[in-house]
Amino acid sequence: MKIYKHLAIVALATWVALAPNHTSAGPAVIRDAEIEDIIKGYMTPLLQAAGIAPGAVRLILINQEDLNAFVAGGMNIFVYTGLLRQAESADEVIGVIAHEIGHIAGGHIARLGSAYENASTQAIATAILGVAAAVASGRADVGAAVAAGGQSSAIRGVLAHTRAQESAADQAAFRYLETTGQSVQGLIDMLTRLSDQELLSSRHQDPYVRTHPLSRDRLETTKAFLARSQYKGINTGTAKQGRFKRMQAKLAGFIDPPSTTLSKYQTDDPIDRYARAIAYYRRGNLEKAIPLIDGLIASSPKDPYLHELKGQILMDNGRSIEAEASYDAALTLRPGDPAIMLPAANAVLEGRGDTAKAIEILQDVVFREPRNSSAWRQLGIGYGKKGDIGLAAAALAESEMLNGQRDNAALQAKRAQFHLPKGSPGWLRAEDILRAVSKNSEKEKQ
């Protein structure tokens, strides 16, 4: 699991117009293949029930302990680790996600246009756009961060839904859950817990309450639907709940102090051993971390995420050649996952130096995630090691542009055009970047 502490862009043209020239601290974004796979597994059938192509919606995981989830910046669903960690079952998270998909299908985000217009450019960039595009950046030194503290009012103003929208999203969630054979009990459990916060002052409420108005009517309506639902007795299956608990253990291992994790997860259960392996890794104790992971792999050799975690542990401790083998095993079991492919390519570049293999992997990553600035940057490094200066500069120009560094992007684009044949794909893309930089520079002068 990788945590990125600074955030980047939503869409190239929008970001170039709004990006500030400084960085600031804010909530971190998590890229984790396993957690993304679990949450997307919840999302996919619900999106299909809503008539939305699953590939059209992006999932962004925010490392923040608040209980929150929201949709913003287009077809983006933001899920906080606080929601994942505080939920008592997968059904609760599924219920919340079904509700958020209801907002997307209902066009509630599109109707927030006036709110965007009333917010300052800086507030939009830091509170909304920066978060929505966090997956575009794999670097921890760039972009705009979500504002904390006093500026949190800006995000509430832009994201807050009306009670009518909340009711409509609930009704949509009921349909999606019923269509997919799932119970609304999880949504009831979550609403029951959150309804107690209505009496608290706003500073003590979870952000979900502040942006999603609650009411006893909503809770009673949900209970009434459950009473007549054919799936009222259906709960999350054992396998799904097991993956949910493992996800919580993984988050605990990466987020909580290692001592806390080691104290909580003490048994010989695989989930407990998984959490302890992460805690020992974070302590730098490979003598305990590696045997725990190896034991888990021996029991579940076809689990790609165990191989991925071993690769991360080895890579972060300077054992890149061994890490490459672990990442290869992970990709054999789960091919085409950018969250695994990118660190795998880095292991190749830092280990055996097989630039051809690394470039092939990175080309696939940027094809799947064209706004992944870290992948573009690593691709530029790969081309550079290969001696292809033109393509290296073109890839670095893409990375800098995604990160809002327009001057650097223009410099690299000009360098790319100098070395590449005029009219070639790389030369033409560099020309597009130069035009975008020029166009937005003119806008700033007006």
Contacts in CASP RR format, 6 or more apart in sequence:
PFRMAT RR
TARGET T0000
AUTHOR 0000-0000-0000
METHOD contacts of the structure
MODEL  1
MKIYKHLAIVALATWVALAPNHTSAGPAVIRDAEIEDIIKGYMTPLLQAA
GIAPGAVRLILINQEDLNAFVAGGMNIFVYTGLLRQAESADEVIGVIAHE
IGHIAGGHIARLGSAYENASTQAIATAILGVAAAVASGRADVGAAVAAGG
QSSAIRGVLAHTRAQESAADQAAFRYLETTGQSVQGLIDMLTRLSDQELL
SSRHQDPYVRTHPLSRDRLETTKAFLARSQYKGINTGTAKQGRFKRMQAK
LAGFIDPPSTTLSKYQTDDPIDRYARAIAYYRRGNLEKAIPLIDGLIASS
PKDPYLHELKGQILMDNGRSIEAEASYDAALTLRPGDPAIMLPAANAVLE
GRGDTAKAIEILQDVVFREPRNSSAWRQLGIGYGKKGDIGLAAAALAESE
MLNGQRDNAALQAKRAQFHLPKGSPGWLRAEDILRAVSKNSEKEKQ
1 30 0 8 1.000
1 31 0 8 1.000
1 32 0 8 1.000
1 34 0 8 1.000
1 35 0 8 1.000
1 250 0 8 1.000
1 254 0 8 1.000
1 312 0 8 1.000
2 30 0 8 1.000
2 31 0 8 1.000
2 32 0 8 1.000
2 138 0 8 1.000
2 343 0 8 1.000
3 28 0 8 1.000
3 29 0 8 1.000
3 30 0 8 1.000
3 63 0 8 1.000
3 254 0 8 1.000
4 28 0 8 1.000
4 29 0 8 1.000
4 30 0 8 1.000
4 31 0 8 1.000
4 134 0 8 1.000
4 137 0 8 1.000
4 138 0 8 1.000
4 139 0 8 1.000
4 140 0 8 1.000
5 25 0 8 1.000
5 26 0 8 1.000
5 28 0 8 1.000
5 140 0 8 1.000
5 145 0 8 1.000
6 23 0 8 1.000
6 24 0 8 1.000
6 25 0 8 1.000
6 26 0 8 1.000
6 137 0 8 1.000
6 139 0 8 1.000
6 140 0 8 1.000
6 141 0 8 1.000
6 142 0 8 1.000
6 143 0 8 1.000
6 144 0 8 1.000
6 145 0 8 1.000
7 26 0 8 1.000
7 29 0 8 1.000
7 130 0 8 1.000
7 131 0 8 1.000
7 133 0 8 1.000
7 134 0 8 1.000
7 137 0 8 1.000
7 143 0 8 1.000
7 144 0 8 1.000
7 145 0 8 1.000
7 146 0 8 1.000
8 15 0 8 1.000
8 130 0 8 1.000
8 133 0 8 1.000
8 134 0 8 1.000
8 136 0 8 1.000
8 137 0 8 1.000
8 138 0 8 1.000
8 139 0 8 1.000
8 142 0 8 1.000
8 143 0 8 1.000
8 144 0 8 1.000
8 373 0 8 1.000
8 402 0 8 1.000
8 403 0 8 1.000
8 404 0 8 1.000
9 15 0 8 1.000
9 19 0 8 1.000
9 129 0 8 1.000
9 130 0 8 1.000
9 133 0 8 1.000
9 136 0 8 1.000
9 137 0 8 1.000
9 143 0 8 1.000
9 371 0 8 1.000
9 402 0 8 1.000
9 403 0 8 1.000
9 404 0 8 1.000
10 73 0 8 1.000
10 129 0 8 1.000
10 130 0 8 1.000
10 132 0 8 1.000
10 133 0 8 1.000
10 136 0 8 1.000
11 133 0 8 1.000
12 371 0 8 1.000
12 401 0 8 1.000
12 402 0 8 1.000
12 436 0 8 1.000
13 436 0 8 1.000
13 440 0 8 1.000
14 129 0 8 1.000
15 129 0 8 1.000
15 133 0 8 1.000
15 402 0 8 1.000
15 404 0 8 1.000
16 401 0 8 1.000
16 404 0 8 1.000
16 406 0 8 1.000
16 436 0 8 1.000
16 437 0 8 1.000
16 439 0 8 1.000
16 440 0 8 1.000
17 440 0 8 1.000
17 443 0 8 1.000
18 121 0 8 1.000
18 124 0 8 1.000
18 125 0 8 1.000
18 129 0 8 1.000
19 125 0 8 1.000
19 143 0 8 1.000
19 144 0 8 1.000
19 404 0 8 1.000
19 406 0 8 1.000
20 122 0 8 1.000
20 125 0 8 1.000
20 126 0 8 1.000
20 144 0 8 1.000
23 141 0 8 1.000
23 142 0 8 1.000
23 143 0 8 1.000
23 144 0 8 1.000
23 145 0 8 1.000
24 126 0 8 1.000
24 144 0 8 1.000
24 145 0 8 1.000
24 147 0 8 1.000
25 145 0 8 1.000
25 148 0 8 1.000
26 145 0 8 1.000
26 146 0 8 1.000
26 147 0 8 1.000
26 148 0 8 1.000
27 62 0 8 1.000
27 63 0 8 1.000
27 64 0 8 1.000
27 131 0 8 1.000
27 145 0 8 1.000
27 146 0 8 1.000
27 148 0 8 1.000
28 62 0 8 1.000
28 63 0 8 1.000
28 64 0 8 1.000
29 60 0 8 1.000
29 61 0 8 1.000
29 62 0 8 1.000
29 63 0 8 1.000
29 131 0 8 1.000
29 134 0 8 1.000
29 135 0 8 1.000
30 61 0 8 1.000
30 62 0 8 1.000
30 63 0 8 1.000
30 81 0 8 1.000
31 61 0 8 1.000
31 135 0 8 1.000
31 138 0 8 1.000
31 339 0 8 1.000
32 61 0 8 1.000
32 250 0 8 1.000
32 339 0 8 1.000
33 304 0 8 1.000
33 305 0 8 1.000
33 308 0 8 1.000
33 334 0 8 1.000
33 337 0 8 1.000
33 339 0 8 1.000
33 340 0 8 1.000
34 247 0 8 1.000
34 250 0 8 1.000
34 305 0 8 1.000
34 308 0 8 1.000
35 61 0 8 1.000
35 84 0 8 1.000
35 247 0 8 1.000
35 250 0 8 1.000
35 251 0 8 1.000
36 59 0 8 1.000
36 61 0 8 1.000
36 339 0 8 1.000
37 337 0 8 1.000
38 243 0 8 1.000
38 244 0 8 1.000
38 247 0 8 1.000
39 59 0 8 1.000
39 61 0 8 1.000
39 79 0 8 1.000
39 84 0 8 1.000
39 93 0 8 1.000
39 97 0 8 1.000
40 54 0 8 1.000
40 59 0 8 1.000
42 90 0 8 1.000
42 93 0 8 1.000
42 94 0 8 1.000
42 97 0 8 1.000
43 54 0 8 1.000
43 57 0 8 1.000
43 59 0 8 1.000
43 77 0 8 1.000
43 97 0 8 1.000
43 101 0 8 1.000
44 54 0 8 1.000
45 180 0 8 1.000
46 94 0 8 1.000
46 97 0 8 1.000
46 98 0 8 1.000
46 101 0 8 1.000
46 176 0 8 1.000
46 177 0 8 1.000
46 180 0 8 1.000
47 53 0 8 1.000
47 54 0 8 1.000
47 57 0 8 1.000
47 101 0 8 1.000
48 54 0 8 1.000
49 175 0 8 1.000
49 176 0 8 1.000
49 179 0 8 1.000
49 180 0 8 1.000
50 101 0 8 1.000
50 102 0 8 1.000
50 104 0 8 1.000
50 105 0 8 1.000
50 172 0 8 1.000
50 176 0 8 1.000
51 105 0 8 1.000
52 75 0 8 1.000
52 101 0 8 1.000
52 104 0 8 1.000
52 105 0 8 1.000
56 75 0 8 1.000
57 75 0 8 1.000
57 76 0 8 1.000
57 77 0 8 1.000
57 101 0 8 1.000
57 104 0 8 1.000
58 75 0 8 1.000
58 76 0 8 1.000
58 77 0 8 1.000
58 132 0 8 1.000
58 135 0 8 1.000
59 76 0 8 1.000
59 77 0 8 1.000
59 79 0 8 1.000
60 76 0 8 1.000
60 77 0 8 1.000
60 78 0 8 1.000
60 79 0 8 1.000
60 131 0 8 1.000
60 132 0 8 1.000
60 134 0 8 1.000
60 135 0 8 1.000
61 78 0 8 1.000
61 79 0 8 1.000
61 80 0 8 1.000
61 81 0 8 1.000
62 68 0 8 1.000
62 78 0 8 1.000
62 79 0 8 1.000
62 80 0 8 1.000
62 81 0 8 1.000
62 131 0 8 1.000
62 134 0 8 1.000
62 146 0 8 1.000
63 80 0 8 1.000
63 81 0 8 1.000
63 255 0 8 1.000
64 80 0 8 1.000
64 81 0 8 1.000
64 82 0 8 1.000
65 80 0 8 1.000
65 81 0 8 1.000
65 82 0 8 1.000
65 85 0 8 1.000
65 255 0 8 1.000
66 80 0 8 1.000
66 82 0 8 1.000
66 206 0 8 1.000
66 207 0 8 1.000
66 208 0 8 1.000
67 80 0 8 1.000
67 82 0 8 1.000
67 83 0 8 1.000
67 86 0 8 1.000
67 194 0 8 1.000
67 206 0 8 1.000
67 207 0 8 1.000
67 208 0 8 1.000
68 78 0 8 1.000
68 80 0 8 1.000
68 82 0 8 1.000
68 83 0 8 1.000
68 206 0 8 1.000
68 207 0 8 1.000
68 208 0 8 1.000
68 211 0 8 1.000
69 77 0 8 1.000
69 78 0 8 1.000
69 79 0 8 1.000
69 80 0 8 1.000
69 83 0 8 1.000
69 96 0 8 1.000
69 97 0 8 1.000
69 100 0 8 1.000
69 208 0 8 1.000
70 77 0 8 1.000
70 78 0 8 1.000
70 100 0 8 1.000
70 159 0 8 1.000
70 208 0 8 1.000
70 211 0 8 1.000
70 212 0 8 1.000
71 77 0 8 1.000
71 78 0 8 1.000
71 100 0 8 1.000
71 103 0 8 1.000
71 104 0 8 1.000
71 108 0 8 1.000
71 109 0 8 1.000
72 78 0 8 1.000
72 109 0 8 1.000
72 112 0 8 1.000
72 128 0 8 1.000
72 131 0 8 1.000
72 132 0 8 1.000
72 158 0 8 1.000
72 159 0 8 1.000
73 109 0 8 1.000
73 128 0 8 1.000
73 129 0 8 1.000
73 132 0 8 1.000
74 109 0 8 1.000
74 132 0 8 1.000
75 104 0 8 1.000
76 132 0 8 1.000
77 97 0 8 1.000
77 100 0 8 1.000
77 101 0 8 1.000
77 104 0 8 1.000
78 131 0 8 1.000
78 132 0 8 1.000
79 93 0 8 1.000
79 97 0 8 1.000
80 207 0 8 1.000
81 251 0 8 1.000
81 255 0 8 1.000
83 93 0 8 1.000
83 96 0 8 1.000
83 208 0 8 1.000
84 93 0 8 1.000
84 247 0 8 1.000
84 248 0 8 1.000
84 251 0 8 1.000
85 248 0 8 1.000
85 251 0 8 1.000
85 252 0 8 1.000
85 255 0 8 1.000
87 93 0 8 1.000
87 96 0 8 1.000
87 190 0 8 1.000
87 244 0 8 1.000
88 189 0 8 1.000
89 186 0 8 1.000
89 189 0 8 1.000
89 235 0 8 1.000
89 236 0 8 1.000
89 241 0 8 1.000
89 244 0 8 1.000
90 236 0 8 1.000
90 240 0 8 1.000
90 241 0 8 1.000
90 243 0 8 1.000
90 244 0 8 1.000
91 182 0 8 1.000
91 183 0 8 1.000
91 185 0 8 1.000
91 186 0 8 1.000
91 189 0 8 1.000
91 235 0 8 1.000
91 236 0 8 1.000
92 186 0 8 1.000
92 187 0 8 1.000
92 189 0 8 1.000
92 190 0 8 1.000
93 244 0 8 1.000
94 177 0 8 1.000
94 182 0 8 1.000
94 186 0 8 1.000
94 236 0 8 1.000
95 173 0 8 1.000
95 177 0 8 1.000
95 184 0 8 1.000
95 186 0 8 1.000
95 187 0 8 1.000
95 190 0 8 1.000
96 187 0 8 1.000
96 190 0 8 1.000
96 208 0 8 1.000
98 172 0 8 1.000
98 173 0 8 1.000
98 176 0 8 1.000
98 177 0 8 1.000
98 187 0 8 1.000
99 169 0 8 1.000
99 170 0 8 1.000
99 172 0 8 1.000
99 173 0 8 1.000
99 187 0 8 1.000
99 212 0 8 1.000
100 169 0 8 1.000
101 172 0 8 1.000
101 173 0 8 1.000
101 176 0 8 1.000
102 108 0 8 1.000
102 168 0 8 1.000
102 169 0 8 1.000
102 172 0 8 1.000
102 173 0 8 1.000
102 176 0 8 1.000
103 109 0 8 1.000
103 161 0 8 1.000
103 165 0 8 1.000
103 169 0 8 1.000
105 172 0 8 1.000
106 168 0 8 1.000
106 169 0 8 1.000
106 172 0 8 1.000
108 161 0 8 1.000
108 165 0 8 1.000
108 168 0 8 1.000
108 169 0 8 1.000
112 158 0 8 1.000
112 159 0 8 1.000
115 157 0 8 1.000
115 158 0 8 1.000
116 124 0 8 1.000
116 128 0 8 1.000
116 158 0 8 1.000
119 127 0 8 1.000
119 128 0 8 1.000
119 154 0 8 1.000
119 157 0 8 1.000
119 158 0 8 1.000
120 154 0 8 1.000
123 147 0 8 1.000
123 151 0 8 1.000
123 154 0 8 1.000
123 158 0 8 1.000
124 154 0 8 1.000
124 158 0 8 1.000
125 144 0 8 1.000
126 144 0 8 1.000
126 145 0 8 1.000
126 146 0 8 1.000
126 147 0 8 1.000
126 151 0 8 1.000
126 154 0 8 1.000
127 146 0 8 1.000
127 147 0 8 1.000
127 151 0 8 1.000
127 152 0 8 1.000
127 154 0 8 1.000
127 155 0 8 1.000
127 158 0 8 1.000
128 155 0 8 1.000
128 158 0 8 1.000
128 159 0 8 1.000
129 144 0 8 1.000
130 143 0 8 1.000
130 144 0 8 1.000
130 145 0 8 1.000
130 146 0 8 1.000
131 146 0 8 1.000
133 371 0 8 1.000
135 369 0 8 1.000
135 371 0 8 1.000
135 372 0 8 1.000
136 369 0 8 1.000
136 371 0 8 1.000
136 372 0 8 1.000
136 373 0 8 1.000
136 402 0 8 1.000
137 143 0 8 1.000
137 372 0 8 1.000
137 373 0 8 1.000
137 374 0 8 1.000
137 402 0 8 1.000
137 403 0 8 1.000
138 342 0 8 1.000
138 372 0 8 1.000
138 373 0 8 1.000
138 374 0 8 1.000
138 375 0 8 1.000
139 373 0 8 1.000
139 374 0 8 1.000
139 377 0 8 1.000
139 403 0 8 1.000
142 373 0 8 1.000
142 403 0 8 1.000
142 404 0 8 1.000
142 405 0 8 1.000
143 403 0 8 1.000
143 404 0 8 1.000
146 155 0 8 1.000
147 154 0 8 1.000
147 155 0 8 1.000
152 207 0 8 1.000
155 211 0 8 1.000
156 207 0 8 1.000
156 210 0 8 1.000
156 211 0 8 1.000
159 211 0 8 1.000
160 210 0 8 1.000
160 211 0 8 1.000
160 213 0 8 1.000
161 169 0 8 1.000
161 211 0 8 1.000
161 212 0 8 1.000
161 213 0 8 1.000
162 213 0 8 1.000
163 213 0 8 1.000
163 215 0 8 1.000
166 212 0 8 1.000
166 213 0 8 1.000
166 214 0 8 1.000
166 215 0 8 1.000
166 218 0 8 1.000
167 217 0 8 1.000
167 218 0 8 1.000
167 221 0 8 1.000
170 187 0 8 1.000
170 218 0 8 1.000
170 221 0 8 1.000
170 222 0 8 1.000
173 184 0 8 1.000
173 187 0 8 1.000
174 184 0 8 1.000
174 222 0 8 1.000
174 225 0 8 1.000
174 229 0 8 1.000
177 183 0 8 1.000
177 184 0 8 1.000
177 187 0 8 1.000
177 231 0 8 1.000
178 184 0 8 1.000
178 229 0 8 1.000
178 230 0 8 1.000
178 231 0 8 1.000
181 231 0 8 1.000
181 234 0 8 1.000
182 231 0 8 1.000
182 234 0 8 1.000
183 226 0 8 1.000
183 229 0 8 1.000
183 231 0 8 1.000
183 232 0 8 1.000
183 233 0 8 1.000
183 234 0 8 1.000
183 235 0 8 1.000
184 222 0 8 1.000
184 225 0 8 1.000
184 226 0 8 1.000
184 229 0 8 1.000
185 226 0 8 1.000
185 232 0 8 1.000
185 233 0 8 1.000
185 235 0 8 1.000
187 222 0 8 1.000
188 219 0 8 1.000
188 222 0 8 1.000
188 223 0 8 1.000
188 226 0 8 1.000
191 214 0 8 1.000
191 218 0 8 1.000
191 219 0 8 1.000
191 222 0 8 1.000
192 219 0 8 1.000
194 206 0 8 1.000
194 208 0 8 1.000
194 209 0 8 1.000
194 214 0 8 1.000
195 214 0 8 1.000
195 216 0 8 1.000
195 219 0 8 1.000
197 204 0 8 1.000
197 205 0 8 1.000
197 206 0 8 1.000
197 209 0 8 1.000
197 214 0 8 1.000
198 205 0 8 1.000
198 209 0 8 1.000
198 214 0 8 1.000
202 210 0 8 1.000
226 232 0 8 1.000
236 244 0 8 1.000
242 271 0 8 1.000
245 271 0 8 1.000
246 270 0 8 1.000
246 271 0 8 1.000
246 274 0 8 1.000
249 265 0 8 1.000
249 271 0 8 1.000
249 272 0 8 1.000
249 274 0 8 1.000
249 275 0 8 1.000
250 274 0 8 1.000
250 275 0 8 1.000
250 278 0 8 1.000
252 260 0 8 1.000
252 261 0 8 1.000
252 264 0 8 1.000
252 265 0 8 1.000
252 275 0 8 1.000
253 261 0 8 1.000
253 275 0 8 1.000
253 278 0 8 1.000
253 279 0 8 1.000
253 282 0 8 1.000
254 278 0 8 1.000
254 282 0 8 1.000
256 264 0 8 1.000
258 279 0 8 1.000
258 280 0 8 1.000
258 282 0 8 1.000
258 283 0 8 1.000
259 279 0 8 1.000
261 275 0 8 1.000
261 276 0 8 1.000
261 278 0 8 1.000
261 279 0 8 1.000
262 276 0 8 1.000
262 279 0 8 1.000
262 280 0 8 1.000
264 275 0 8 1.000
265 271 0 8 1.000
265 272 0 8 1.000
265 273 0 8 1.000
265 275 0 8 1.000
265 276 0 8 1.000
265 279 0 8 1.000
266 272 0 8 1.000
266 276 0 8 1.000
270 296 0 8 1.000
270 299 0 8 1.000
270 300 0 8 1.000
273 292 0 8 1.000
273 295 0 8 1.000
273 296 0 8 1.000
274 292 0 8 1.000
274 296 0 8 1.000
276 288 0 8 1.000
276 292 0 8 1.000
277 288 0 8 1.000
277 289 0 8 1.000
277 292 0 8 1.000
277 293 0 8 1.000
277 296 0 8 1.000
277 309 0 8 1.000
277 313 0 8 1.000
278 289 0 8 1.000
278 309 0 8 1.000
280 286 0 8 1.000
280 288 0 8 1.000
280 289 0 8 1.000
280 292 0 8 1.000
281 289 0 8 1.000
281 312 0 8 1.000
281 313 0 8 1.000
281 316 0 8 1.000
284 317 0 8 1.000
286 313 0 8 1.000
286 317 0 8 1.000
289 313 0 8 1.000
290 310 0 8 1.000
290 313 0 8 1.000
293 306 0 8 1.000
293 309 0 8 1.000
293 310 0 8 1.000
293 313 0 8 1.000
294 310 0 8 1.000
296 303 0 8 1.000
296 306 0 8 1.000
297 303 0 8 1.000
297 306 0 8 1.000
297 307 0 8 1.000
297 310 0 8 1.000
300 306 0 8 1.000
302 333 0 8 1.000
303 333 0 8 1.000
304 329 0 8 1.000
304 330 0 8 1.000
304 331 0 8 1.000
304 332 0 8 1.000
304 333 0 8 1.000
304 334 0 8 1.000
304 337 0 8 1.000
304 340 0 8 1.000
305 330 0 8 1.000
305 334 0 8 1.000
307 326 0 8 1.000
307 327 0 8 1.000
307 329 0 8 1.000
307 330 0 8 1.000
307 333 0 8 1.000
308 326 0 8 1.000
308 327 0 8 1.000
308 330 0 8 1.000
308 340 0 8 1.000
308 343 0 8 1.000
310 323 0 8 1.000
310 326 0 8 1.000
311 322 0 8 1.000
311 323 0 8 1.000
311 326 0 8 1.000
311 327 0 8 1.000
311 330 0 8 1.000
311 343 0 8 1.000
311 347 0 8 1.000
312 323 0 8 1.000
312 343 0 8 1.000
314 320 0 8 1.000
314 322 0 8 1.000
314 323 0 8 1.000
314 326 0 8 1.000
315 323 0 8 1.000
315 343 0 8 1.000
315 346 0 8 1.000
315 347 0 8 1.000
315 350 0 8 1.000
318 350 0 8 1.000
320 347 0 8 1.000
320 350 0 8 1.000
320 351 0 8 1.000
321 347 0 8 1.000
321 351 0 8 1.000
321 352 0 8 1.000
323 347 0 8 1.000
324 344 0 8 1.000
324 347 0 8 1.000
324 348 0 8 1.000
324 351 0 8 1.000
324 352 0 8 1.000
327 340 0 8 1.000
327 343 0 8 1.000
327 344 0 8 1.000
327 347 0 8 1.000
328 344 0 8 1.000
330 340 0 8 1.000
330 344 0 8 1.000
331 337 0 8 1.000
331 340 0 8 1.000
331 341 0 8 1.000
331 344 0 8 1.000
334 340 0 8 1.000
336 364 0 8 1.000
336 368 0 8 1.000
338 365 0 8 1.000
338 368 0 8 1.000
338 369 0 8 1.000
338 372 0 8 1.000
338 375 0 8 1.000
341 361 0 8 1.000
341 362 0 8 1.000
341 364 0 8 1.000
341 365 0 8 1.000
342 362 0 8 1.000
342 365 0 8 1.000
342 372 0 8 1.000
342 374 0 8 1.000
342 375 0 8 1.000
342 378 0 8 1.000
344 361 0 8 1.000
345 357 0 8 1.000
345 358 0 8 1.000
345 361 0 8 1.000
345 362 0 8 1.000
345 365 0 8 1.000
345 375 0 8 1.000
345 378 0 8 1.000
346 358 0 8 1.000
346 378 0 8 1.000
348 354 0 8 1.000
348 357 0 8 1.000
348 358 0 8 1.000
348 361 0 8 1.000
349 355 0 8 1.000
349 358 0 8 1.000
349 378 0 8 1.000
349 381 0 8 1.000
349 382 0 8 1.000
349 385 0 8 1.000
353 385 0 8 1.000
355 382 0 8 1.000
355 385 0 8 1.000
355 386 0 8 1.000
356 386 0 8 1.000
358 378 0 8 1.000
358 382 0 8 1.000
359 379 0 8 1.000
359 382 0 8 1.000
359 383 0 8 1.000
359 386 0 8 1.000
362 375 0 8 1.000
362 378 0 8 1.000
362 379 0 8 1.000
362 382 0 8 1.000
363 379 0 8 1.000
365 372 0 8 1.000
365 375 0 8 1.000
365 379 0 8 1.000
366 372 0 8 1.000
366 375 0 8 1.000
366 376 0 8 1.000
366 379 0 8 1.000
366 395 0 8 1.000
366 398 0 8 1.000
369 375 0 8 1.000
371 402 0 8 1.000
372 402 0 8 1.000
373 398 0 8 1.000
373 399 0 8 1.000
373 402 0 8 1.000
373 403 0 8 1.000
374 399 0 8 1.000
376 395 0 8 1.000
376 396 0 8 1.000
376 398 0 8 1.000
376 399 0 8 1.000
376 402 0 8 1.000
377 395 0 8 1.000
377 396 0 8 1.000
377 399 0 8 1.000
379 395 0 8 1.000
380 391 0 8 1.000
380 392 0 8 1.000
380 393 0 8 1.000
380 395 0 8 1.000
380 396 0 8 1.000
380 399 0 8 1.000
381 392 0 8 1.000
382 392 0 8 1.000
383 389 0 8 1.000
383 390 0 8 1.000
383 391 0 8 1.000
383 392 0 8 1.000
383 395 0 8 1.000
384 392 0 8 1.000
386 392 0 8 1.000
389 415 0 8 1.000
389 419 0 8 1.000
390 415 0 8 1.000
390 416 0 8 1.000
390 418 0 8 1.000
390 419 0 8 1.000
390 420 0 8 1.000
390 426 0 8 1.000
391 416 0 8 1.000
391 420 0 8 1.000
391 426 0 8 1.000
393 412 0 8 1.000
393 413 0 8 1.000
393 415 0 8 1.000
393 416 0 8 1.000
393 419 0 8 1.000
393 430 0 8 1.000
394 412 0 8 1.000
394 413 0 8 1.000
394 416 0 8 1.000
394 420 0 8 1.000
394 426 0 8 1.000
394 427 0 8 1.000
394 429 0 8 1.000
394 430 0 8 1.000
396 412 0 8 1.000
397 409 0 8 1.000
397 410 0 8 1.000
397 412 0 8 1.000
397 413 0 8 1.000
397 415 0 8 1.000
397 416 0 8 1.000
397 429 0 8 1.000
397 430 0 8 1.000
397 433 0 8 1.000
398 409 0 8 1.000
398 429 0 8 1.000
398 433 0 8 1.000
400 406 0 8 1.000
400 408 0 8 1.000
400 409 0 8 1.000
400 412 0 8 1.000
401 409 0 8 1.000
401 433 0 8 1.000
401 436 0 8 1.000
401 437 0 8 1.000
406 437 0 8 1.000
406 440 0 8 1.000
406 441 0 8 1.000
407 437 0 8 1.000
409 433 0 8 1.000
409 437 0 8 1.000
410 433 0 8 1.000
410 434 0 8 1.000
410 437 0 8 1.000
412 430 0 8 1.000
413 430 0 8 1.000
413 431 0 8 1.000
413 433 0 8 1.000
413 434 0 8 1.000
413 437 0 8 1.000
414 430 0 8 1.000
414 434 0 8 1.000
416 426 0 8 1.000
416 427 0 8 1.000
416 430 0 8 1.000
417 427 0 8 1.000
417 430 0 8 1.000
417 431 0 8 1.000
417 434 0 8 1.000
420 426 0 8 1.000
420 427 0 8 1.000
420 430 0 8 1.000
421 427 0 8 1.000
END
